[in-house]
Amino acid sequence: MDAAAGGGMGAFRTRQLDSETVLKESMAKTKQVGESGAPVDDNARLVVSPEDKAKAQKWFLRARELGDKRQFDYAIEYFVNGLEFWPDAVEEACKPLHGCGVARRQFGGKKPGLKDTMRRSLTDKNARQAFLNAMWLFGHEPDNAAYIEAAMRNASRLRVENAAYWAGGVYLKALDSNPKTNVKLYAQLAQLAEELGDRASHRGEQAFGMAVYQLGIEALSGLKRRNPKDQGVDEALRTMSTKLTILKGKYKDGDSYRESIVDAESQIDRHDEQRTVQTDQRVDDLIRKAEKEQAEAPDDAARVKNLVDLLTRREREEDELRAIAILVNEFKRTSQYRWKQLADDIRIKQLDRKGREVAKPGDEAAIREHQVNQLRFELTVFKERVERYPTDNRMKFELAVRNFKAGRFDEAIPLFQTARNDPKNRTSCGLYLGRCLFRKGYHPQAIQTLEETTAGYSNAEDELGKSLLYWLGRAQEAAERTNDARQTYGRLLQSDYNYKDVRARLDALPH
């Protein structure tokens, strides 16, 4: 990437194409690929045979079955195996693989280890292998923007254009959601999008080219927001916008133009559906479109989920109630518990939001009443989920936390003891276990639990680390281990002088 050190556009420049050149390229015919699958024409898409697509579909089908069973590691592996035969399968594999990766992370899945990253090069000379490596790593760590960038870059090398465009949309969302994003990454995305658009223009794929150029413009706009003084961005935006305008104007007359615009609008709609920031009018348009699509295929779970996502995007209660009604209806119709689970998640978010509103006036009675009602609801929800998924330690952790808040320590303790087998929540479980034992008056057991948990946690200065030290000190103080309590409170004081009431407690310890 030709970008100046330190960020910004710097020497980033788009290749200038005048109207005549673009028009000539748009009329060029895409050549066929050779037997090896490599394009003879560098602008041609990779062509996949029907036989390879059939092989891929078998892998994808099994992957979806494994995903439904929450065997996410196997599901990701099967999706990647299928992508080896059909790397441009966006709807069939790329999107559901992404979904498996997100679900896997929510259920405590580990990130790729050093051996995994070393064995799966993102810069492999074989573009197909590098793309598969990137997708495998992205599935195991969907929050890592470097992996989805590598997926887009290598998909572009391989000329699997749909996968590259999809990855670009996910990559842009990742960049926009991180306030610390290096501005150079926007420039890289813009250049990749421009290359995709130029190839589409050469092939005469005006609809696809328009959508990809639009992605590039959005990347440059993100760069402009982060680095408004860089004049190179304005020049790049003008160039990209000119290419988009030329492409729009290629077929001004006849049905081909109208059809291309409809196709392009559809692709842009799909891109906008993935974006979190939209005008109200745009979201309303997307909701109407999603409602129509869902009505046309009521058994399509992906369309139901898309409609629900759009209805809940703005956190409007009337839209959320519509989403809940849709999900409850799907649960009744299909008996698939995941629909009820999604509906309950929306209700919990509503209660969280209402809790923040109730807290503003400072009415303690109203705050307490709301907290009791919300806790009662969440206890019911997570008890049901533990019954549905008895081996899911994440659900047991959530139920244990609610039992702790309700003062049900005897119910909470065995749940925390089981849930700490999940590495993701192990330290939090240790903290809660110590606090439960403390509240029960089992101070020696609380001290031992908190000491073991603190020893296994490396960051004493984050909130979890400070909380561990605080409650260890409280337990030592209650057990009249004054010297130990003084030492523990002193450690905490060194990292956060104003943490809770630690100074007062330290001063009150007998000498």
Secondary structure, 3 states (H helix, E strand, C coil): CCCCCCCCCCCCCCCCCCHHHHHHHHCCCCCCECCCCCECCCCCCCCCCHHHHHHHHHHHHHHHHHHHCCCHHHHHHHHHHHHHHCCCCHHHHHHHHHHHHHHHHHCCCCCCCHHHHHHCCCCCCCHHHHHHHHHHHHHHCCCCHHHHHHHHHHHHHHCCHHHHHHHHHHHHHHHHHCCCCCHHHHHHHHHHHHHHHHHHHHHCCHHHHHHHHHHHHHHHHHHHHHCCCCHHHHHHHHHHHHHHHHHHCCCCCCHHHHHHHHHHHHHHHHHHHCCCCCCHHHHHHHHHHHHHHHHHCCCCHHHHHHHHHHHHCCCCHHHHHHHHHHHHHHHHHHCCHHHHHHHHHHHHHHHHHHHHHHHCCCCHHHHHHHHHHHHHHHHHHHHHHHHHCCCCHHHHHHHHHHHHHCCCHHHHHHHHHHHCCCHHHHHHHHHHHHHHHHHHCCHHHHHHHHHHHHHCCCCCCCHHHHHHHHHHHHHHHHCCCHHHHHHHHHHHHHHCCCCCCHHHHHHHCCC
